[in-house]
């Protein structure tokens, strides 16, 4: 139950409820229709009515009831597997777990079919999952196959003991051949779906420490291929950090120039050029060192073949 104040005169009721409760307008309209938006103990029933400003509203947002993911026979590119864990090379376009807009065909659905004992490990909705990759990011992801492994892998990740390294093609020439990007990250106050670098003035309440170590792998005309290692694990960290230094990841439709309609690659790239290519960790049960690599997928290799190396561009 949320207590909110309508602070914008002449705003539609459904628009105000959506904005103040951080929900979609369609959700706000449903709440109004169901009598769950109340003023002075009386439901307000007209989604399109205009507010005067200053109204005190009580909004009841029912808890979402999520369906339990179901097994689906989807092929997996398995890099490593034993009785405790599995390392998968996730393709771009596959979500890690079910969510809005992708209730099936996710990595979790495929894993449930591959590992019959996986349901419930670490939770019902995300069984076995200890870290994530964005849907349009390809590469390596670790999955726990039992509770003990899930707890220990989660602890390694929390303590930054799992080394996760990515390959990314960024726009422009990154002049420093290697450096540390040390900039706190938090949610964009104007768009809850985006993250952004927030300065110290924003306060620790709204941002968290974030560090990305990178080194240049290759230069192309107008682009740089970098190897980026996460020292922390914030949402969209690599994408936000490189955008913050004016070298956004090529094809990034949220933080890149692509979002503004500026995309001048010689070939069409339907997703961001970001690939989780190396993982290094200690085995969660016996403690021996593990290291895995997954080569760039064919779509990203194809992009590099179309670019002009910097040496041939007269640099």
Protein Blocks (a to p, Z undefined) as FASTA:
>chain_A
ZZdddfbghiafklmmmmmnopafklmmmmmmnopaceehiacfbfkbccebhpacdddd
dddddddddddddddddfbdcfkbccddddehiafbdcehiaghifklmmmmmmmmlgop
hpjklghiabdcdfklgcjddddfbfklmmmmmmmmmnopaccddddddedjdfblbdcd
dddddddfkbmkbccdddfknopklpccdddddddfbdcehiacdddddfbdcehklmmm
mmmnopacehiaklmmklnopacbfbdcfbdcdddfbdcdddfklopacdddddddfklm
mmmmmpccfklnoZZ
